[in-house]
Amino acid sequence: MRIAADWAAPWFEPYRDVAAPVMARLAAGAPVHEALGHARFEPAGPLAQGYELHVAATGRVPTRDNAHDLFNGLVWLRCPRFKAALNGAHLAAPPAPPGRRGPLRDALTLLDESGLLLVAPPPLRAALCAQDWITLFVTQRALWREARAMVVGHALLEKLLSPRKPLCARVLFVDDLDSADLPDVLTPASLPPLPVLGIPGWWAPNASRDFYADDQVFRPKRLASAPALGGLACC
């Protein structure tokens, strides 16, 4: 399997070092679980229990031979404590009604699939929570020099192989990108949407204010609703 990724892109750069040997092994023909180079990863197959239970009980991550699971593995390699915290929180979540996951597990899944960790000064946090895009990206643009962001959602990383303006993360505010701590209260509503290619310096077209005039992507909060579980478009 070959992956054409620009590891200098802002969304991939945090994974560049861990990805280099992995990509070399992939190019040599190794399947993804072997290319990841850690005993944690095993070939995907039928599970006697659910995915989260299997990972917690065995310490091993079932891995298919595709880009989606490759990026999941890279996040495990770069952020093992964070991924383990997600797994542990899934298991500790209170029971939900039949056929539902409950708000905590819904939020954990959103983080796992499309999460972004963000260290940001208070004015940026407030503007993002209000979905005040002009304040966030134009009026307070200079404050982004004090911010740090890292995509941790493996589905979003896969989508960013072909960057598109509507691609959206769900944001967890943190004080340290390498912290594995999760907040005491976590729901989908506590993870504001962020069109990732709007982050200053992440994509050349956003240098123009007109980039943010697209209200199909940068929607006012009164029109916004949480995307479908695991979804990647702001809506």
C-alpha positions in Angstrom: 0.0 0.0 0.0 1.3 3.5 -0.9 0.2 6.7 0.8 1.0 10.0 -0.8 1.2 12.3 2.2 3.0 15.6 2.5 4.5 15.1 6.0 5.5 18.8 6.1 1.8 19.8 6.0 0.7 21.3 9.4 -1.8 18.5 10.0 0.7 15.7 9.3 3.9 17.3 10.6 3.4 16.1 14.3 3.6 12.5 12.9 6.5 13.0 10.5 9.1 11.4 12.8 7.0 8.3 13.7 5.8 8.0 10.2 9.2 7.8 8.4 10.1 4.2 9.3 6.5 3.1 9.0 6.3 4.5 5.4 9.6 2.8 4.5 8.3 -0.6 5.7 5.0 0.0 3.8 7.0 0.8 0.6 8.9 -2.4 1.1 5.6 -4.3 1.1 4.8 -4.8 4.8 1.1 -4.9 5.8 0.0 -2.0 7.9 0.1 -3.8 11.3 3.7 -4.9 10.6 4.8 -1.6 9.1 3.7 0.2 12.3 6.6 -1.6 14.0 5.1 -2.3 17.4 3.7 -5.4 19.0 0.6 -3.4 19.9 -0.8 -3.9 16.4 -2.2 -7.1 15.1 -4.1 -8.1 12.0 -7.8 -7.4 12.2 -10.1 -10.3 12.5 -13.3 -11.5 14.3 -13.4 -10.3 17.9 -14.9 -12.3 20.8 -15.8 -8.9 22.4 -16.1 -5.3 21.3 -13.2 -3.3 19.9 -12.7 -1.2 23.0 -12.9 -4.2 25.3 -10.4 -6.1 23.1 -7.9 -3.3 23.2 -8.2 -2.9 26.9 -8.0 -6.6 27.7 -5.2 -7.5 25.3 -3.3 -4.2 24.8 -3.5 -5.0 21.1 -5.1 -2.9 18.3 -6.8 -4.8 15.4 -5.4 -3.2 12.3 -6.7 -3.5 8.7 -4.5 -3.0 5.7 -5.9 0.5 4.8 -5.1 4.2 5.2 -7.8 4.6 7.9 -6.1 2.1 10.2 -2.7 3.3 9.3 -3.5 6.8 10.6 -5.1 5.2 13.7 -1.8 3.4 14.3 0.3 6.6 13.8 -1.8 8.4 16.4 -1.2 5.5 18.8 2.5 5.8 18.1 2.6 9.6 18.6 0.0 9.9 21.4 -0.2 6.5 23.2 -1.3 8.0 26.5 -4.1 10.0 24.9 -5.4 6.9 22.9 -5.2 4.8 26.0 -7.2 7.4 27.9 -9.9 7.4 25.2 -10.1 3.6 25.4 -10.3 3.6 29.2 -13.0 6.3 29.2 -15.1 4.2 26.8 -15.0 1.3 29.3 -15.7 3.5 32.3 -18.7 5.3 30.6 -22.1 4.8 32.3 -24.5 2.4 30.6 -26.6 3.8 27.8 -30.1 2.8 26.6 -30.2 -0.2 24.2 -29.0 0.8 20.7 -27.3 4.0 21.9 -23.8 4.8 23.0 -24.6 7.7 25.4 -23.2 11.3 25.2 -19.8 10.4 26.7 -19.1 7.6 24.3 -20.4 9.7 21.4 -17.9 12.5 22.4 -15.1 10.0 22.7 -15.8 8.6 19.3 -15.9 12.1 17.8 -12.4 12.8 19.3 -11.1 9.5 18.1 -12.3 10.0 14.5 -12.2 13.8 14.0 -10.6 15.3 17.1 -8.1 18.2 17.3 -6.3 19.2 20.4 -6.0 23.0 20.7 -3.9 25.1 23.0 -5.2 28.7 22.6 -5.5 31.9 24.4 -8.9 32.8 25.9 -10.1 35.2 23.2 -9.7 32.4 20.6 -11.4 29.9 22.8 -14.3 32.2 23.3 -14.6 33.0 19.6 -14.5 29.3 18.6 -17.2 28.4 21.2 -19.4 31.2 19.8 -18.5 30.1 16.2 -17.7 33.8 15.6 -15.5 33.0 12.6 -14.5 36.6 11.8 -13.2 37.3 15.3 -11.6 33.9 15.4 -9.8 34.0 12.1 -9.6 37.7 11.1 -9.9 40.2 13.9 -7.8 38.0 16.3 -5.7 36.4 13.7 -2.4 37.4 15.2 -3.3 35.5 18.4 -2.9 32.2 16.5 0.9 32.7 16.9 0.3 31.8 20.5 -1.9 28.7 19.7 -0.8 25.2 19.0 -3.0 22.6 17.3 -2.7 18.9 16.6 -5.1 16.7 14.7 -5.6 13.4 16.6 -8.7 12.1 14.7 -7.5 9.4 12.4 -10.5 9.6 10.0 -9.8 13.3 9.7 -6.1 12.7 9.0 -7.1 10.3 6.3 -9.5 12.9 4.7 -6.6 15.4 4.8 -4.7 13.3 2.3 -7.0 15.3 -0.1 -7.5 18.7 1.6 -11.0 20.2 1.1 -12.4 23.4 2.6 -15.3 21.8 4.4 -13.2 19.3 6.5 -14.0 19.9 10.1 -12.5 18.8 13.4 -14.1 18.6 16.8 -11.9 20.5 19.3 -10.8 19.6 22.7 -9.2 22.5 24.5 -6.0 21.5 26.4 -3.1 23.2 28.1 -0.5 20.8 26.7 -0.7 18.9 23.4 1.0 15.9 25.1 -1.3 15.7 28.0 -3.5 12.6 28.2 -6.0 14.2 30.5 -9.7 14.2 29.5 -12.2 16.7 31.1 -14.5 15.4 33.8 -17.5 16.3 31.7 -17.3 15.4 28.0 -20.2 15.6 25.5 -20.5 16.2 21.8 -21.6 19.8 22.6 -18.4 20.4 24.5 -16.3 19.8 21.4 -16.8 22.8 19.1 -16.5 22.4 15.4 -13.5 23.9 13.6 -13.0 24.0 9.9 -9.3 23.0 10.0 -8.2 24.6 6.8 -9.3 27.9 8.2 -6.4 27.8 10.8 -4.0 30.6 9.8 -0.9 29.3 8.2 -2.4 25.9 7.5 -3.7 26.5 4.0 -2.7 29.3 1.6 -6.2 30.3 0.4 -7.2 31.4 3.9 -4.8 34.4 3.7 -7.8 36.2 2.1 -10.7 37.3 4.3 -13.0 36.2 1.5 -12.1 32.6 2.4 -14.2 32.9 5.5 -17.3 34.4 3.7 -18.4 30.9 2.7 -21.4 30.3 5.0 -21.8 26.7 3.8 -18.6 26.0 5.8 -18.3 28.9 8.3 -21.9 28.8 9.5 -23.3 30.9 12.3 -23.9 29.0 15.5 -27.6 29.5 15.3 -27.6 27.4 12.1 -25.1 24.8 13.4 -25.9 21.4 14.7 -23.6 18.6 15.7 -22.4 16.5 12.7 -23.4 12.9 12.5 -21.2 10.7 14.7 -17.8 10.5 13.1 -18.8 13.0 10.4 -16.2 15.4 9.1 -18.2 18.2 7.6 -19.3 21.3 9.5 -23.0 21.5 9.5 
